[in-house]
Amino acid sequence: MSARGRTLDPDAQADQGSPAGASLAALLRCRRHEAGLTQEELARKSGLSVRAISDLERGRSTRPYPRTARMLADAMGLAGAERDELLRAARDGRDAAGPAAASEQASGPRNGTVPRQLPAGIAHISGREPELAELDELLGQDEQPAGAVVIAAISGMPGVGKTALAVHWARRAASRFPGGQLHANLRGFDAAGLPAEPGDIIRGFLEALQVPADQIPAGLDAQAALYRTLVASRRMIIVLDNARDAAQVRPLLPGSAACVVLVTSRRQLTGLAAAESAYLLTLDPLARSDAHELLTSRLGADRSASEPDAVSGLVDSCARLPLALSIAAARAAARPGFPLRVLARQLQDRQRRLNALDAGEEAASIRAVFSWSYDQLSAGAARMFRLLGVHPGPDVSIPAAASMAAVPPEEASRLLSELTQSHLMAEHFPGRFEFHDLLRAYAAERAATHDGELSSAALRRVLDHYLHTTQAADQLINPARDAVVGDQPGPGVTPEQFQNEQVAQAWLQAERQVLIAAVRHAADAHFPQHALQLASTMVTFLDRQGQLHDYVTTQQIALAAAQHLGDLTAQARAHADLGGAYGRLDQFANASRCLSQALSQYSELQDVRGQARVHLSMSWLDNCHNRYGSGLAHCQDALRLFTTSGEELWQARALGQIGWCHVLLGQHDEAVSVCLQALSMHRKLSDQLGEAAVLESMGDAHILQAEYRRAATCFQHSAELYERLGELYYQAEATTRLGDAHQASGNLPDARRAWHAALAILDAQGHPSARELRSRLNNADLGS
């Protein structure tokens, strides 16, 4: 770990500078530390014994001070004003007079008492070896630069084990700090809500250091100065637990490098890092294996081994939070005859989970421990915390949070920052924030009791945000798809805007999991219109990305929502989209059923465009089933209907698919002729997606004509267009056909390169056709 520059507290610097009136004992300790000498090293240099130097530093020596002081000044290399000051203190005999004398008498433990205030620790702490190693490296060094107080500020969410880690390290390292240990609970996040006053903590420290009550100064500054003087010559561990903020901690910091300080807080003490160069250590919930180990150590190996599924369920329900795991283990221990699966079932119920994680007292109740942090929030941050408890998850961006709370994005950013500083949320990626599962449950519970219908309005606003923003993105990446959202967003909602298709695509990728969760949440929360419209706006993106299982799931929800609303147009659209998704997953029976239902519903609605598009989908499905004649007939029906509706773009797309049907039927000359006609129309209309599809069909026609170089050129251009459009599955398909063209020409190395590139795309999507392509690659390698 690199050396860290430290900024000393001004009062500490004054103490280290030994103002006029300081005793010989105080000056000697100060100068020895500045010289970087231990008592043993100073004894060797001066010719005095270690015992004599120790007595001098405690103000208990009977030696002739002036002569001894000269020997020590020579040994420490003192000159000028520093040497004169030490000799003057020796002549004046100040170590027997005034408040400084009192501090010197108290600097050594009376009756051999060394303060050992650390609370009881735990025998074994699970999963914190990396953090303990960090503290060892930072705090466990024998020597520090002069005046460099070493501070570690440990922060994290409630119940994550901050105090346990600090106390465990301090007890483990205690033997290296013979001056003792001071500990104070600063009550920054306490049930009473009243943080400890620094003056009260310092007076407690002075009493532990054996200062008589009548010799403790009245003011905080004087008390702090005396405290720093007393600990200046000691190697001590000082644990300041549960700090509210940096201002509460600063008066309690020593001014000596001989001490190390551990601070724990639910807030990130960035001010302490900036001004005092504190090292910030943030604790996260345990890794799954460590959480399992913690639970097993509390339950016992035999009981855990007898119900491994229940133990895994408890780990999941406790979301790997040490306090929650400890409470669950305590409840299980209180009922040794009960099966663990009973407790696991209780914790699986999200509505009862917080009740189940209550061991009967505030410090052992997840709800109570969380409340101590929540109660410290500003009114705006508390409201944001509650409302985000009903957000679909798994995370939220600043613009979405702003719409949910109906505040400007700048205000939302400030409130989210307050929540992260308090470790009630985490900024796991720049600009994206997430809850711990138990904190989400607590926030939702608060929203239900505090906000009522207001939380439902907030959910509507954030669904509006996602719906209108996704619609804007969808219109950029696929302008040919009909817009499904007609209404304006509600008051307080500010949808996001995109400069171009690439930005829109990036936003959809970043929000994919949130959008899928939003579709489910909208349906569950009785917002069916939002569910079906949001699912519809995601079709192009999910299809192009090859996220076919998500495609199916969202369209199943959309169909159920449309049926609930009795909206026949929405049902037809959902059936058509769901049929396309099933077809892409090779579930042809389901695909055929959905497409037939869509065609019937569009016919009932007398929707010519809808019927034509379904005919194109049915053509594609027939071709996949080797029913090429039927596929051609569906394409011709689609072209006729699109001509009737006057849609030139879709006429071009129908022509392109007719060309593909001719390829499948082995009619390569007809295929090339029709594809050239379609290609001209697509280029005129700047329809790159249609152009890419036609080029792929032309490539296949050229292979039939044994024109392999022309075929490769078509496939290469097609793959490039698909890549530019973000059509990953179709890019893989065109790249695979490029490999086929190379193979047909006898160029096996280029064929393998193309197939490997296509396989990487399919594997990333988890697409079933990856298996066939991998088999082809293996056979090609064996053949070579």
CORKA-V986190 format. One record per backbone hydrogen bond with DSSP energy under -0.5 kcal/mol. CO is the residue of the C=O (numbers start at 0). NH is the residue of the N-H. If there is no record, write none. Layout:
co:CO nh:NH
co:CO nh:NH
//
This chain:
co:5 nh:7
co:8 nh:12
co:9 nh:13
co:10 nh:14
co:11 nh:15
co:12 nh:16
co:14 nh:17
co:18 nh:21
co:22 nh:26
co:23 nh:27
co:24 nh:28
co:25 nh:29
co:26 nh:30
co:27 nh:31
co:28 nh:32
co:29 nh:33
co:30 nh:34
co:31 nh:36
co:32 nh:35
co:37 nh:41
co:38 nh:42
co:39 nh:43
co:40 nh:44
co:41 nh:45
co:42 nh:46
co:48 nh:52
co:49 nh:53
co:50 nh:54
co:51 nh:55
co:52 nh:56
co:53 nh:57
co:54 nh:59
co:54 nh:60
co:55 nh:58
co:62 nh:64
co:63 nh:67
co:64 nh:68
co:65 nh:69
co:66 nh:70
co:67 nh:71
co:68 nh:72
co:69 nh:73
co:70 nh:74
co:71 nh:75
co:72 nh:76
co:72 nh:77
co:73 nh:76
co:78 nh:81
co:78 nh:82
co:79 nh:83
co:80 nh:84
co:81 nh:85
co:82 nh:86
co:83 nh:87
co:84 nh:88
co:85 nh:89
co:86 nh:90
co:87 nh:91
co:88 nh:92
co:88 nh:93
co:92 nh:95
co:93 nh:96
co:96 nh:100
co:97 nh:100
co:97 nh:101
co:98 nh:102
co:99 nh:103
co:100 nh:104
co:101 nh:105
co:102 nh:106
co:103 nh:107
co:108 nh:111
co:109 nh:112
co:114 nh:180
co:123 nh:125
co:124 nh:127
co:127 nh:131
co:128 nh:132
co:129 nh:133
co:130 nh:134
co:131 nh:135
co:132 nh:136
co:133 nh:137
co:134 nh:138
co:134 nh:139
co:135 nh:139
co:144 nh:147
co:146 nh:148
co:148 nh:150
co:149 nh:260
co:150 nh:278
co:151 nh:153
co:151 nh:262
co:152 nh:154
co:152 nh:280
co:153 nh:264
co:154 nh:282
co:156 nh:159
co:158 nh:322
co:160 nh:164
co:161 nh:165
co:162 nh:166
co:163 nh:167
co:164 nh:168
co:165 nh:169
co:166 nh:170
co:167 nh:171
co:168 nh:172
co:169 nh:173
co:170 nh:173
co:172 nh:175
co:173 nh:176
co:176 nh:179
co:179 nh:236
co:180 nh:116
co:181 nh:238
co:183 nh:185
co:183 nh:240
co:185 nh:195
co:186 nh:189
co:189 nh:192
co:192 nh:194
co:196 nh:199
co:196 nh:200
co:197 nh:201
co:198 nh:202
co:199 nh:203
co:200 nh:204
co:201 nh:205
co:202 nh:206
co:203 nh:207
co:204 nh:208
co:205 nh:210
co:206 nh:209
co:209 nh:211
co:211 nh:214
co:212 nh:215
co:214 nh:216
co:218 nh:222
co:219 nh:223
co:220 nh:224
co:221 nh:225
co:222 nh:226
co:223 nh:227
co:224 nh:228
co:225 nh:229
co:226 nh:230
co:227 nh:231
co:228 nh:231
co:230 nh:233
co:233 nh:235
co:234 nh:178
co:235 nh:259
co:236 nh:181
co:236 nh:238
co:237 nh:239
co:237 nh:261
co:238 nh:183
co:238 nh:240
co:239 nh:263
co:240 nh:185
co:241 nh:187
co:242 nh:265
co:244 nh:248
co:245 nh:249
co:246 nh:250
co:248 nh:251
co:249 nh:252
co:255 nh:258
co:258 nh:149
co:259 nh:237
co:260 nh:151
co:260 nh:262
co:261 nh:239
co:262 nh:153
co:263 nh:242
co:264 nh:155
co:266 nh:268
co:267 nh:269
co:268 nh:272
co:269 nh:273
co:270 nh:274
co:271 nh:275
co:271 nh:277
co:272 nh:276
co:277 nh:279
co:278 nh:152
co:278 nh:280
co:280 nh:154
co:282 nh:156
co:286 nh:290
co:287 nh:291
co:288 nh:292
co:289 nh:293
co:290 nh:294
co:291 nh:295
co:292 nh:296
co:293 nh:297
co:294 nh:298
co:295 nh:299
co:299 nh:303
co:300 nh:304
co:301 nh:305
co:302 nh:306
co:303 nh:306
co:304 nh:307
co:306 nh:310
co:307 nh:311
co:308 nh:312
co:309 nh:313
co:310 nh:314
co:311 nh:315
co:312 nh:316
co:313 nh:317
co:314 nh:319
co:315 nh:318
co:317 nh:320
co:319 nh:285
co:319 nh:321
co:320 nh:324
co:321 nh:325
co:322 nh:326
co:323 nh:327
co:324 nh:328
co:325 nh:329
co:326 nh:330
co:327 nh:331
co:328 nh:332
co:329 nh:333
co:330 nh:334
co:331 nh:334
co:332 nh:335
co:334 nh:337
co:338 nh:341
co:338 nh:342
co:339 nh:343
co:340 nh:344
co:341 nh:345
co:342 nh:346
co:343 nh:347
co:344 nh:348
co:345 nh:348
co:347 nh:349
co:348 nh:351
co:348 nh:352
co:351 nh:355
co:352 nh:356
co:355 nh:357
co:356 nh:365
co:360 nh:363
co:361 nh:364
co:363 nh:358
co:364 nh:368
co:365 nh:369
co:366 nh:370
co:367 nh:371
co:368 nh:372
co:369 nh:372
co:369 nh:373
co:370 nh:374
co:372 nh:375
co:373 nh:376
co:377 nh:381
co:378 nh:382
co:379 nh:383
co:380 nh:384
co:381 nh:385
co:382 nh:386
co:383 nh:387
co:384 nh:388
co:385 nh:388
co:386 nh:389
co:387 nh:390
co:395 nh:432
co:396 nh:400
co:397 nh:401
co:398 nh:402
co:399 nh:403
co:400 nh:404
co:401 nh:405
co:401 nh:406
co:407 nh:411
co:408 nh:412
co:409 nh:413
co:410 nh:414
co:411 nh:415
co:412 nh:416
co:413 nh:417
co:414 nh:418
co:415 nh:419
co:416 nh:420
co:417 nh:421
co:418 nh:423
co:418 nh:424
co:419 nh:422
co:420 nh:267
co:425 nh:427
co:425 nh:433
co:428 nh:431
co:430 nh:397
co:431 nh:428
co:432 nh:395
co:433 nh:425
co:435 nh:439
co:436 nh:440
co:437 nh:441
co:438 nh:442
co:439 nh:443
co:440 nh:444
co:441 nh:445
co:442 nh:446
co:443 nh:447
co:444 nh:448
co:445 nh:449
co:446 nh:450
co:446 nh:451
co:450 nh:453
co:451 nh:454
co:451 nh:455
co:452 nh:456
co:453 nh:457
co:454 nh:458
co:455 nh:459
co:456 nh:460
co:457 nh:461
co:458 nh:462
co:459 nh:463
co:460 nh:464
co:461 nh:465
co:462 nh:466
co:463 nh:467
co:464 nh:468
co:465 nh:469
co:466 nh:470
co:467 nh:471
co:468 nh:472
co:469 nh:473
co:470 nh:474
co:471 nh:475
co:472 nh:476
co:473 nh:477
co:477 nh:480
co:483 nh:485
co:489 nh:492
co:499 nh:503
co:500 nh:504
co:501 nh:505
co:502 nh:506
co:503 nh:507
co:504 nh:508
co:505 nh:509
co:506 nh:510
co:507 nh:511
co:508 nh:511
co:510 nh:514
co:511 nh:515
co:512 nh:516
co:513 nh:517
co:514 nh:518
co:515 nh:519
co:516 nh:520
co:517 nh:521
co:518 nh:522
co:519 nh:523
co:520 nh:524
co:521 nh:526
co:522 nh:525
co:526 nh:530
co:527 nh:531
co:528 nh:532
co:529 nh:533
co:530 nh:534
co:531 nh:535
co:532 nh:536
co:533 nh:537
co:534 nh:537
co:535 nh:538
co:537 nh:541
co:538 nh:542
co:539 nh:543
co:540 nh:544
co:541 nh:545
co:541 nh:546
co:542 nh:545
co:543 nh:727
co:543 nh:728
co:545 nh:547
co:546 nh:550
co:547 nh:551
co:548 nh:552
co:549 nh:553
co:550 nh:554
co:551 nh:555
co:552 nh:556
co:553 nh:557
co:554 nh:558
co:555 nh:559
co:556 nh:560
co:557 nh:561
co:558 nh:562
co:559 nh:563
co:560 nh:564
co:561 nh:565
co:561 nh:566
co:565 nh:567
co:566 nh:570
co:567 nh:571
co:568 nh:572
co:569 nh:573
co:570 nh:574
co:571 nh:575
co:572 nh:576
co:573 nh:577
co:574 nh:578
co:575 nh:579
co:576 nh:580
co:577 nh:581
co:578 nh:582
co:579 nh:583
co:580 nh:584
co:581 nh:586
co:582 nh:585
co:585 nh:587
co:586 nh:590
co:587 nh:591
co:588 nh:592
co:589 nh:593
co:590 nh:594
co:591 nh:595
co:592 nh:596
co:593 nh:597
co:594 nh:598
co:595 nh:599
co:596 nh:600
co:597 nh:601
co:598 nh:602
co:599 nh:603
co:600 nh:604
co:601 nh:605
co:601 nh:606
co:602 nh:605
co:605 nh:607
co:606 nh:610
co:607 nh:611
co:608 nh:612
co:609 nh:613
co:610 nh:614
co:611 nh:615
co:612 nh:616
co:613 nh:617
co:614 nh:618
co:615 nh:619
co:616 nh:620
co:617 nh:621
co:618 nh:622
co:619 nh:623
co:620 nh:624
co:621 nh:624
co:621 nh:626
co:622 nh:625
co:625 nh:627
co:626 nh:630
co:627 nh:631
co:628 nh:632
co:629 nh:633
co:630 nh:634
co:631 nh:635
co:632 nh:636
co:633 nh:637
co:634 nh:638
co:635 nh:639
co:636 nh:640
co:637 nh:641
co:638 nh:642
co:639 nh:643
co:640 nh:644
co:641 nh:645
co:641 nh:646
co:645 nh:647
co:646 nh:650
co:647 nh:651
co:648 nh:652
co:649 nh:653
co:650 nh:654
co:651 nh:655
co:652 nh:656
co:653 nh:657
co:654 nh:658
co:655 nh:659
co:656 nh:660
co:657 nh:661
co:658 nh:662
co:659 nh:663
co:660 nh:664
co:661 nh:666
co:662 nh:665
co:665 nh:667
co:666 nh:670
co:667 nh:671
co:668 nh:672
co:669 nh:673
co:670 nh:674
co:671 nh:675
co:672 nh:676
co:673 nh:677
co:674 nh:678
co:675 nh:679
co:676 nh:680
co:677 nh:681
co:678 nh:682
co:679 nh:683
co:680 nh:684
co:681 nh:686
co:682 nh:685
co:685 nh:687
co:686 nh:690
co:687 nh:691
co:688 nh:692
co:689 nh:693
co:690 nh:694
co:691 nh:695
co:692 nh:696
co:693 nh:697
co:694 nh:698
co:695 nh:699
co:696 nh:700
co:697 nh:701
co:698 nh:702
co:699 nh:703
co:700 nh:704
co:701 nh:706
co:702 nh:705
co:705 nh:707
co:706 nh:710
co:707 nh:711
co:708 nh:712
co:709 nh:713
co:710 nh:714
co:711 nh:715
co:712 nh:716
co:713 nh:717
co:714 nh:718
co:715 nh:719
co:716 nh:720
co:717 nh:721
co:718 nh:722
co:719 nh:723
co:720 nh:724
co:721 nh:725
co:721 nh:726
co:722 nh:725
co:725 nh:727
co:726 nh:730
co:727 nh:731
co:728 nh:732
co:729 nh:733
co:730 nh:734
co:731 nh:735
co:732 nh:736
co:733 nh:737
co:734 nh:738
co:735 nh:739
co:736 nh:740
co:737 nh:741
co:738 nh:742
co:739 nh:743
co:740 nh:744
co:741 nh:746
co:742 nh:745
co:745 nh:747
co:746 nh:750
co:747 nh:751
co:748 nh:752
co:749 nh:753
co:750 nh:754
co:751 nh:755
co:752 nh:756
co:753 nh:757
co:754 nh:758
co:755 nh:759
co:756 nh:760
co:757 nh:761
co:758 nh:762
co:759 nh:763
co:760 nh:764
co:761 nh:765
co:761 nh:766
co:762 nh:765
co:766 nh:769
co:767 nh:770
co:767 nh:771
co:768 nh:772
co:769 nh:773
co:770 nh:774
co:771 nh:775
co:772 nh:776
co:773 nh:777
co:774 nh:778
co:775 nh:779
co:776 nh:780
co:777 nh:781
co:778 nh:782
co:779 nh:783
//
